[in-house]
Amino acid sequence: MATITKREIVSALSDQTGLRQSDTSLLVDAFIEMVGKNLEKGHNVTFRTFGTFEICVAKAKIGRNPNKADSEVHIPERCVVRFKPGRDLKTRVAALPQH
């Protein structure tokens, strides 16, 4: 499976909109910053048909090093970003051929 980079997104958006890549890059950066700031404020960020980003609290747990089976590490409770895909995205992914 290939990884799409920010550079590839900027290039594709630039081609689709006719904007210069430097302007498109600024827009993508502003978009990422806006999403991050809203999540920091505790707001969910929803893109209809695509999905929702939300902050959840991951419970504290005990972690183990597979190389040192008898050593345990306490991992404290922390905030994490969760993504819940929207209906259209779920449908598109479900239609993909299995590898």
C-alpha positions, -999 to 999 in steps of 0.1 A, spaced: 0 0 0 14 34 -10 17 64 13 5 98 1 26 126 12 17 163 19 37 172 -12 16 149 -34 -16 163 -19 -4 199 -26 6 189 -62 -28 173 -69 -48 202 -54 -27 226 -74 -34 207 -106 -71 205 -98 -76 242 -88 -50 259 -110 -35 276 -79 3 278 -75 18 251 -54 31 276 -29 -4 290 -24 -19 255 -22 8 245 4 -2 275 25 -39 265 24 -31 229 34 -9 242 63 -37 265 74 -62 236 72 -40 213 93 -35 241 119 -72 248 121 -80 211 127 -53 209 154 -65 240 172 -101 228 172 -91 194 186 -70 211 213 -101 231 223 -120 198 228 -141 202 196 -148 173 173 -139 180 136 -163 165 112 -162 162 74 -195 150 62 -193 117 42 -156 114 52 -155 111 90 -149 127 124 -117 134 143 -123 135 181 -103 135 213 -107 105 236 -90 96 268 -70 63 266 -71 44 298 -39 38 318 -24 3 312 5 -19 318 30 -22 289 55 -50 285 87 -52 265 86 -84 244 124 -88 248 121 -86 286 89 -104 295 92 -99 332 95 -61 330 64 -40 332 60 -3 323 30 18 336 15 38 307 -6 66 322 -40 77 310 -36 102 281 -56 120 254 -55 105 219 -71 114 186 -96 89 172 -110 89 137 -145 76 130 -150 71 93 -182 84 77 -207 63 59 -195 71 24 -158 64 33 -169 30 49 -187 21 18 -158 30 -5 -133 10 17 -156 -20 19 -158 -21 -19 -120 -25 -22 -107 -58 -33 -91 -79 -5 -53 -86 -9 
